[in-house]
């Protein structure tokens, strides 16, 4: 399981990658982007947990 610091680091990494391709044009857009990136990180975490623990596969 990932630590909170690892999750925050991954969110920052995703945000940086996203900003390189499409920088936010407003504060609202930046806030929405962070919310989406957090959701992506949570999904990645859940998929990794199920993949390792329960034999769940994403393929």
PDB file with SEQRES, HELIX, SHEET and CRYST1 records, atoms N, CA, C and O in Angstrom:
SEQRES   1 A   59  UNK UNK UNK UNK UNK UNK UNK UNK UNK UNK UNK UNK UNK          
SEQRES   2 A   59  UNK UNK UNK UNK UNK UNK UNK UNK UNK UNK UNK UNK UNK          
SEQRES   3 A   59  UNK UNK UNK UNK UNK UNK UNK UNK UNK UNK UNK UNK UNK          
SEQRES   4 A   59  UNK UNK UNK UNK UNK UNK UNK UNK UNK UNK UNK UNK UNK          
SEQRES   5 A   59  UNK UNK UNK UNK UNK UNK UNK                                  
HELIX    1 AA1 UNK A    4  UNK A   21  1                                  18    
HELIX    2 AA2 UNK A   27  UNK A   53  1                                  27    
CRYST1    1.000    1.000    1.000  90.00  90.00  90.00 P 1           1          
ATOM      1  N   UNK A   1       0.839  -1.176   0.000  1.00  0.00           N  
ATOM      2  CA  UNK A   1       0.000   0.000   0.000  1.00  0.00           C  
ATOM      3  C   UNK A   1       0.886   1.242   0.000  1.00  0.00           C  
ATOM      4  O   UNK A   1       1.926   1.266   0.659  1.00  0.00           O  
ATOM      5  N   UNK A   2       0.486   2.249  -0.720  1.00  0.00           N  
ATOM      6  CA  UNK A   2       1.262   3.479  -0.809  1.00  0.00           C  
ATOM      7  C   UNK A   2       1.037   4.352   0.417  1.00  0.00           C  
ATOM      8  O   UNK A   2      -0.036   4.352   1.020  1.00  0.00           O  
ATOM      9  N   UNK A   3       2.072   5.087   0.763  1.00  0.00           N  
ATOM     10  CA  UNK A   3       1.954   6.040   1.858  1.00  0.00           C  
ATOM     11  C   UNK A   3       1.320   7.319   1.335  1.00  0.00           C  
ATOM     12  O   UNK A   3       1.226   7.527   0.125  1.00  0.00           O  
ATOM     13  N   UNK A   4       0.888   8.166   2.244  1.00  0.00           N  
ATOM     14  CA  UNK A   4       0.292   9.436   1.849  1.00  0.00           C  
ATOM     15  C   UNK A   4       1.302  10.277   1.062  1.00  0.00           C  
ATOM     16  O   UNK A   4       0.942  10.930   0.083  1.00  0.00           O  
ATOM     17  N   UNK A   5       2.561  10.259   1.491  1.00  0.00           N  
ATOM     18  CA  UNK A   5       3.590  11.025   0.784  1.00  0.00           C  
ATOM     19  C   UNK A   5       3.775  10.522  -0.643  1.00  0.00           C  
ATOM     20  O   UNK A   5       3.945  11.322  -1.563  1.00  0.00           O  
ATOM     21  N   UNK A   6       3.745   9.205  -0.836  1.00  0.00           N  
ATOM     22  CA  UNK A   6       3.870   8.643  -2.181  1.00  0.00           C  
ATOM     23  C   UNK A   6       2.697   9.051  -3.054  1.00  0.00           C  
ATOM     24  O   UNK A   6       2.871   9.356  -4.234  1.00  0.00           O  
ATOM     25  N   UNK A   7       1.513   9.055  -2.482  1.00  0.00           N  
ATOM     26  CA  UNK A   7       0.313   9.455  -3.224  1.00  0.00           C  
ATOM     27  C   UNK A   7       0.397  10.930  -3.610  1.00  0.00           C  
ATOM     28  O   UNK A   7       0.106  11.299  -4.747  1.00  0.00           O  
ATOM     29  N   UNK A   8       0.794  11.766  -2.660  1.00  0.00           N  
ATOM     30  CA  UNK A   8       0.925  13.202  -2.957  1.00  0.00           C  
ATOM     31  C   UNK A   8       1.998  13.452  -4.023  1.00  0.00           C  
ATOM     32  O   UNK A   8       1.833  14.314  -4.885  1.00  0.00           O  
ATOM     33  N   UNK A   9       3.078  12.705  -3.958  1.00  0.00           N  
ATOM     34  CA  UNK A   9       4.141  12.826  -4.951  1.00  0.00           C  
ATOM     35  C   UNK A   9       3.632  12.429  -6.333  1.00  0.00           C  
ATOM     36  O   UNK A   9       3.942  13.088  -7.325  1.00  0.00           O  
ATOM     37  N   UNK A  10       2.857  11.361  -6.396  1.00  0.00           N  
ATOM     38  CA  UNK A  10       2.296  10.899  -7.675  1.00  0.00           C  
ATOM     39  C   UNK A  10       1.319  11.931  -8.239  1.00  0.00           C  
ATOM     40  O   UNK A  10       1.306  12.176  -9.445  1.00  0.00           O  
ATOM     41  N   UNK A  11       0.505  12.535  -7.379  1.00  0.00           N  
ATOM     42  CA  UNK A  11      -0.426  13.569  -7.832  1.00  0.00           C  
ATOM     43  C   UNK A  11       0.355  14.753  -8.405  1.00  0.00           C  
ATOM     44  O   UNK A  11      -0.004  15.284  -9.456  1.00  0.00           O  
ATOM     45  N   UNK A  12       1.413  15.163  -7.723  1.00  0.00           N  
ATOM     46  CA  UNK A  12       2.238  16.274  -8.203  1.00  0.00           C  
ATOM     47  C   UNK A  12       2.874  15.929  -9.549  1.00  0.00           C  
ATOM     48  O   UNK A  12       2.955  16.772 -10.442  1.00  0.00           O  
ATOM     49  N   UNK A  13       3.319  14.687  -9.681  1.00  0.00           N  
ATOM     50  CA  UNK A  13       3.911  14.236 -10.945  1.00  0.00           C  
ATOM     51  C   UNK A  13       2.880  14.280 -12.073  1.00  0.00           C  
ATOM     52  O   UNK A  13       3.174  14.764 -13.167  1.00  0.00           O  
ATOM     53  N   UNK A  14       1.680  13.779 -11.809  1.00  0.00           N  
ATOM     54  CA  UNK A  14       0.618  13.802 -12.825  1.00  0.00           C  
ATOM     55  C   UNK A  14       0.253  15.241 -13.189  1.00  0.00           C  
ATOM     56  O   UNK A  14       0.047  15.557 -14.361  1.00  0.00           O  
ATOM     57  N   UNK A  15       0.174  16.107 -12.184  1.00  0.00           N  
ATOM     58  CA  UNK A  15      -0.181  17.498 -12.439  1.00  0.00           C  
ATOM     59  C   UNK A  15       0.885  18.169 -13.303  1.00  0.00           C  
ATOM     60  O   UNK A  15       0.557  18.919 -14.222  1.00  0.00           O  
ATOM     61  N   UNK A  16       2.142  17.905 -13.017  1.00  0.00           N  
ATOM     62  CA  UNK A  16       3.232  18.484 -13.802  1.00  0.00           C  
ATOM     63  C   UNK A  16       3.172  18.009 -15.253  1.00  0.00           C  
ATOM     64  O   UNK A  16       3.318  18.807 -16.179  1.00  0.00           O  
ATOM     65  N   UNK A  17       2.957  16.712 -15.445  1.00  0.00           N  
ATOM     66  CA  UNK A  17       2.854  16.168 -16.801  1.00  0.00           C  
ATOM     67  C   UNK A  17       1.677  16.789 -17.540  1.00  0.00           C  
ATOM     68  O   UNK A  17       1.789  17.147 -18.712  1.00  0.00           O  
ATOM     69  N   UNK A  18       0.546  16.916 -16.846  1.00  0.00           N  
ATOM     70  CA  UNK A  18      -0.644  17.481 -17.467  1.00  0.00           C  
ATOM     71  C   UNK A  18      -0.403  18.936 -17.846  1.00  0.00           C  
ATOM     72  O   UNK A  18      -0.770  19.366 -18.940  1.00  0.00           O  
ATOM     73  N   UNK A  19       0.219  19.699 -16.936  1.00  0.00           N  
ATOM     74  CA  UNK A  19       0.475  21.115 -17.193  1.00  0.00           C  
ATOM     75  C   UNK A  19       1.427  21.321 -18.367  1.00  0.00           C  
ATOM     76  O   UNK A  19       1.327  22.322 -19.076  1.00  0.00           O  
ATOM     77  N   UNK A  20       2.347  20.386 -18.577  1.00  0.00           N  
ATOM     78  CA  UNK A  20       3.262  20.491 -19.702  1.00  0.00           C  
ATOM     79  C   UNK A  20       2.515  20.462 -21.031  1.00  0.00           C  
ATOM     80  O   UNK A  20       2.937  21.100 -21.995  1.00  0.00           O  
ATOM     81  N   UNK A  21       1.415  19.728 -21.087  1.00  0.00           N  
ATOM     82  CA  UNK A  21       0.648  19.591 -22.320  1.00  0.00           C  
ATOM     83  C   UNK A  21      -0.483  20.602 -22.437  1.00  0.00           C  
ATOM     84  O   UNK A  21      -0.821  21.045 -23.534  1.00  0.00           O  
ATOM     85  N   UNK A  22      -1.068  20.964 -21.292  1.00  0.00           N  
ATOM     86  CA  UNK A  22      -2.240  21.840 -21.314  1.00  0.00           C  
ATOM     87  C   UNK A  22      -2.295  22.658 -20.027  1.00  0.00           C  
ATOM     88  O   UNK A  22      -3.036  22.309 -19.109  1.00  0.00           O  
ATOM     89  N   UNK A  23      -1.518  23.745 -19.947  1.00  0.00           N  
ATOM     90  CA  UNK A  23      -1.513  24.536 -18.714  1.00  0.00           C  
ATOM     91  C   UNK A  23      -2.896  25.114 -18.406  1.00  0.00           C  
ATOM     92  O   UNK A  23      -3.608  25.533 -19.319  1.00  0.00           O  
ATOM     93  N   UNK A  24      -3.280  25.138 -17.127  1.00  0.00           N  
ATOM     94  CA  UNK A  24      -4.597  25.689 -16.768  1.00  0.00           C  
ATOM     95  C   UNK A  24      -4.669  27.175 -17.093  1.00  0.00           C  
ATOM     96  O   UNK A  24      -3.691  27.909 -16.949  1.00  0.00           O  
ATOM     97  N   UNK A  25      -5.852  27.603 -17.537  1.00  0.00           N  
ATOM     98  CA  UNK A  25      -6.011  29.004 -17.917  1.00  0.00           C  
ATOM     99  C   UNK A  25      -6.729  29.826 -16.853  1.00  0.00           C  
ATOM    100  O   UNK A  25      -6.831  31.046 -16.975  1.00  0.00           O  
ATOM    101  N   UNK A  26      -7.227  29.163 -15.809  1.00  0.00           N  
ATOM    102  CA  UNK A  26      -7.902  29.887 -14.735  1.00  0.00           C  
ATOM    103  C   UNK A  26      -7.746  29.117 -13.427  1.00  0.00           C  
ATOM    104  O   UNK A  26      -7.361  27.947 -13.424  1.00  0.00           O  
ATOM    105  N   UNK A  27      -8.050  29.789 -12.314  1.00  0.00           N  
ATOM    106  CA  UNK A  27      -7.972  29.136 -11.008  1.00  0.00           C  
ATOM    107  C   UNK A  27      -8.976  27.989 -10.920  1.00  0.00           C  
ATOM    108  O   UNK A  27      -8.665  26.943 -10.350  1.00  0.00           O  
ATOM    109  N   UNK A  28     -10.173  28.169 -11.473  1.00  0.00           N  
ATOM    110  CA  UNK A  28     -11.174  27.110 -11.457  1.00  0.00           C  
ATOM    111  C   UNK A  28     -10.686  25.879 -12.225  1.00  0.00           C  
ATOM    112  O   UNK A  28     -10.843  24.746 -11.770  1.00  0.00           O  
ATOM    113  N   UNK A  29     -10.096  26.120 -13.388  1.00  0.00           N  
ATOM    114  CA  UNK A  29      -9.593  25.008 -14.187  1.00  0.00           C  
ATOM    115  C   UNK A  29      -8.475  24.276 -13.452  1.00  0.00           C  
ATOM    116  O   UNK A  29      -8.399  23.049 -13.512  1.00  0.00           O  
ATOM    117  N   UNK A  30      -7.612  25.010 -12.764  1.00  0.00           N  
ATOM    118  CA  UNK A  30      -6.529  24.397 -12.002  1.00  0.00           C  
ATOM    119  C   UNK A  30      -7.093  23.543 -10.871  1.00  0.00           C  
ATOM    120  O   UNK A  30      -6.609  22.435 -10.637  1.00  0.00           O  
ATOM    121  N   UNK A  31      -8.106  24.041 -10.167  1.00  0.00           N  
ATOM    122  CA  UNK A  31      -8.737  23.295  -9.081  1.00  0.00           C  
ATOM    123  C   UNK A  31      -9.404  22.031  -9.605  1.00  0.00           C  
ATOM    124  O   UNK A  31      -9.290  20.969  -8.994  1.00  0.00           O  
ATOM    125  N   UNK A  32     -10.093  22.138 -10.721  1.00  0.00           N  
ATOM    126  CA  UNK A  32     -10.752  20.970 -11.325  1.00  0.00           C  
ATOM    127  C   UNK A  32      -9.717  19.940 -11.766  1.00  0.00           C  
ATOM    128  O   UNK A  32      -9.918  18.736 -11.610  1.00  0.00           O  
ATOM    129  N   UNK A  33      -8.611  20.426 -12.315  1.00  0.00           N  
ATOM    130  CA  UNK A  33      -7.540  19.530 -12.752  1.00  0.00           C  
ATOM    131  C   UNK A  33      -6.988  18.730 -11.578  1.00  0.00           C  
ATOM    132  O   UNK A  33      -6.778  17.523 -11.699  1.00  0.00           O  
ATOM    133  N   UNK A  34      -6.753  19.378 -10.456  1.00  0.00           N  
ATOM    134  CA  UNK A  34      -6.233  18.687  -9.275  1.00  0.00           C  
ATOM    135  C   UNK A  34      -7.229  17.627  -8.808  1.00  0.00           C  
ATOM    136  O   UNK A  34      -6.820  16.530  -8.427  1.00  0.00           O  
ATOM    137  N   UNK A  35      -8.518  17.931  -8.831  1.00  0.00           N  
ATOM    138  CA  UNK A  35      -9.531  16.962  -8.420  1.00  0.00           C  
ATOM    139  C   UNK A  35      -9.518  15.739  -9.339  1.00  0.00           C  
ATOM    140  O   UNK A  35      -9.623  14.606  -8.870  1.00  0.00           O  
ATOM    141  N   UNK A  36      -9.390  15.971 -10.636  1.00  0.00           N  
ATOM    142  CA  UNK A  36      -9.335  14.862 -11.593  1.00  0.00           C  
ATOM    143  C   UNK A  36      -8.080  14.027 -11.371  1.00  0.00           C  
ATOM    144  O   UNK A  36      -8.141  12.798 -11.401  1.00  0.00           O  
ATOM    145  N   UNK A  37      -6.950  14.677 -11.150  1.00  0.00           N  
ATOM    146  CA  UNK A  37      -5.699  13.952 -10.932  1.00  0.00           C  
ATOM    147  C   UNK A  37      -5.750  13.133  -9.647  1.00  0.00           C  
ATOM    148  O   UNK A  37      -5.207  12.029  -9.594  1.00  0.00           O  
ATOM    149  N   UNK A  38      -6.392  13.659  -8.621  1.00  0.00           N  
ATOM    150  CA  UNK A  38      -6.557  12.887  -7.377  1.00  0.00           C  
ATOM    151  C   UNK A  38      -7.413  11.651  -7.625  1.00  0.00           C  
ATOM    152  O   UNK A  38      -7.127  10.573  -7.103  1.00  0.00           O  
ATOM    153  N   UNK A  39      -8.461  11.813  -8.422  1.00  0.00           N  
ATOM    154  CA  UNK A  39      -9.317  10.673  -8.737  1.00  0.00           C  
ATOM    155  C   UNK A  39      -8.542   9.617  -9.528  1.00  0.00           C  
ATOM    156  O   UNK A  39      -8.710   8.419  -9.299  1.00  0.00           O  
ATOM    157  N   UNK A  40      -7.704  10.059 -10.450  1.00  0.00           N  
ATOM    158  CA  UNK A  40      -6.881   9.122 -11.219  1.00  0.00           C  
ATOM    159  C   UNK A  40      -5.954   8.367 -10.283  1.00  0.00           C  
ATOM    160  O   UNK A  40      -5.813   7.149 -10.394  1.00  0.00           O  
ATOM    161  N   UNK A  41      -5.322   9.080  -9.364  1.00  0.00           N  
ATOM    162  CA  UNK A  41      -4.411   8.439  -8.420  1.00  0.00           C  
ATOM    163  C   UNK A  41      -5.151   7.420  -7.557  1.00  0.00           C  
ATOM    164  O   UNK A  41      -4.639   6.328  -7.313  1.00  0.00           O  
ATOM    165  N   UNK A  42      -6.348   7.767  -7.094  1.00  0.00           N  
ATOM    166  CA  UNK A  42      -7.125   6.830  -6.283  1.00  0.00           C  
ATOM    167  C   UNK A  42      -7.476   5.581  -7.087  1.00  0.00           C  
ATOM    168  O   UNK A  42      -7.407   4.468  -6.565  1.00  0.00           O  
ATOM    169  N   UNK A  43      -7.848   5.756  -8.342  1.00  0.00           N  
ATOM    170  CA  UNK A  43      -8.160   4.606  -9.190  1.00  0.00           C  
ATOM    171  C   UNK A  43      -6.932   3.727  -9.402  1.00  0.00           C  
ATOM    172  O   UNK A  43      -7.024   2.501  -9.350  1.00  0.00           O  
ATOM    173  N   UNK A  44      -5.784   4.355  -9.641  1.00  0.00           N  
ATOM    174  CA  UNK A  44      -4.554   3.573  -9.796  1.00  0.00           C  
ATOM    175  C   UNK A  44      -4.280   2.764  -8.533  1.00  0.00           C  
ATOM    176  O   UNK A  44      -3.911   1.592  -8.603  1.00  0.00           O  
ATOM    177  N   UNK A  45      -4.462   3.398  -7.383  1.00  0.00           N  
ATOM    178  CA  UNK A  45      -4.204   2.725  -6.111  1.00  0.00           C  
ATOM    179  C   UNK A  45      -5.150   1.539  -5.926  1.00  0.00           C  
ATOM    180  O   UNK A  45      -4.718   0.451  -5.546  1.00  0.00           O  
ATOM    181  N   UNK A  46      -6.430   1.749  -6.192  1.00  0.00           N  
ATOM    182  CA  UNK A  46      -7.417   0.681  -6.036  1.00  0.00           C  
ATOM    183  C   UNK A  46      -7.101  -0.477  -6.967  1.00  0.00           C  
ATOM    184  O   UNK A  46      -7.142  -1.638  -6.559  1.00  0.00           O  
ATOM    185  N   UNK A  47      -6.786  -0.165  -8.218  1.00  0.00           N  
ATOM    186  CA  UNK A  47      -6.472  -1.220  -9.176  1.00  0.00           C  
ATOM    187  C   UNK A  47      -5.234  -1.999  -8.757  1.00  0.00           C  
ATOM    188  O   UNK A  47      -5.197  -3.220  -8.901  1.00  0.00           O  
ATOM    189  N   UNK A  48      -4.223  -1.313  -8.241  1.00  0.00           N  
ATOM    190  CA  UNK A  48      -3.027  -2.003  -7.766  1.00  0.00           C  
ATOM    191  C   UNK A  48      -3.340  -2.889  -6.566  1.00  0.00           C  
ATOM    192  O   UNK A  48      -2.814  -3.996  -6.461  1.00  0.00           O  
ATOM    193  N   UNK A  49      -4.196  -2.409  -5.655  1.00  0.00           N  
ATOM    194  CA  UNK A  49      -4.556  -3.192  -4.480  1.00  0.00           C  
ATOM    195  C   UNK A  49      -5.301  -4.460  -4.885  1.00  0.00           C  
ATOM    196  O   UNK A  49      -4.988  -5.546  -4.395  1.00  0.00           O  
ATOM    197  N   UNK A  50      -6.281  -4.331  -5.774  1.00  0.00           N  
ATOM    198  CA  UNK A  50      -7.043  -5.498  -6.210  1.00  0.00           C  
ATOM    199  C   UNK A  50      -6.183  -6.436  -7.038  1.00  0.00           C  
ATOM    200  O   UNK A  50      -6.284  -7.657  -6.920  1.00  0.00           O  
ATOM    201  N   UNK A  51      -5.341  -5.857  -7.874  1.00  0.00           N  
ATOM    202  CA  UNK A  51      -4.484  -6.668  -8.737  1.00  0.00           C  
ATOM    203  C   UNK A  51      -3.563  -7.546  -7.906  1.00  0.00           C  
ATOM    204  O   UNK A  51      -3.362  -8.713  -8.242  1.00  0.00           O  
ATOM    205  N   UNK A  52      -3.003  -7.014  -6.834  1.00  0.00           N  
ATOM    206  CA  UNK A  52      -2.064  -7.769  -6.010  1.00  0.00           C  
ATOM    207  C   UNK A  52      -2.732  -8.664  -4.987  1.00  0.00           C  
ATOM    208  O   UNK A  52      -2.252  -9.768  -4.727  1.00  0.00           O  
ATOM    209  N   UNK A  53      -3.822  -8.214  -4.406  1.00  0.00           N  
ATOM    210  CA  UNK A  53      -4.431  -8.936  -3.288  1.00  0.00           C  
ATOM    211  C   UNK A  53      -5.493  -9.952  -3.697  1.00  0.00           C  
ATOM    212  O   UNK A  53      -5.532 -11.061  -3.166  1.00  0.00           O  
ATOM    213  N   UNK A  54      -6.331  -9.581  -4.618  1.00  0.00           N  
ATOM    214  CA  UNK A  54      -7.489 -10.427  -4.925  1.00  0.00           C  
ATOM    215  C   UNK A  54      -7.380 -11.140  -6.276  1.00  0.00           C  
ATOM    216  O   UNK A  54      -8.295 -11.861  -6.675  1.00  0.00           O  
ATOM    217  N   UNK A  55      -6.294 -10.944  -6.957  1.00  0.00           N  
ATOM    218  CA  UNK A  55      -6.159 -11.579  -8.251  1.00  0.00           C  
ATOM    219  C   UNK A  55      -6.945 -10.882  -9.341  1.00  0.00           C  
ATOM    220  O   UNK A  55      -7.099 -11.416 -10.439  1.00  0.00           O  
ATOM    221  N   UNK A  56      -7.443  -9.691  -9.046  1.00  0.00           N  
ATOM    222  CA  UNK A  56      -8.186  -8.904 -10.028  1.00  0.00           C  
ATOM    223  C   UNK A  56      -7.243  -8.463 -11.127  1.00  0.00           C  
ATOM    224  O   UNK A  56      -6.108  -8.078 -10.846  1.00  0.00           O  
ATOM    225  N   UNK A  57      -7.688  -8.510 -12.369  1.00  0.00           N  
ATOM    226  CA  UNK A  57      -6.837  -8.092 -13.469  1.00  0.00           C  
ATOM    227  C   UNK A  57      -7.525  -7.008 -14.274  1.00  0.00           C  
ATOM    228  O   UNK A  57      -8.747  -7.017 -14.421  1.00  0.00           O  
ATOM    229  N   UNK A  58      -6.748  -6.081 -14.793  1.00  0.00           N  
ATOM    230  CA  UNK A  58      -7.291  -4.987 -15.584  1.00  0.00           C  
ATOM    231  C   UNK A  58      -7.181  -5.258 -17.076  1.00  0.00           C  
ATOM    232  O   UNK A  58      -7.554  -4.412 -17.890  1.00  0.00           O  
ATOM    233  N   UNK A  59      -6.678  -6.419 -17.440  1.00  0.00           N  
ATOM    234  CA  UNK A  59      -6.539  -6.715 -18.873  1.00  0.00           C  
ATOM    235  C   UNK A  59      -7.657  -7.605 -19.356  1.00  0.00           C  
ATOM    236  O   UNK A  59      -7.701  -7.956 -20.535  1.00  0.00           O  
TER     237      UNK A  59                                                      
END                                                                             
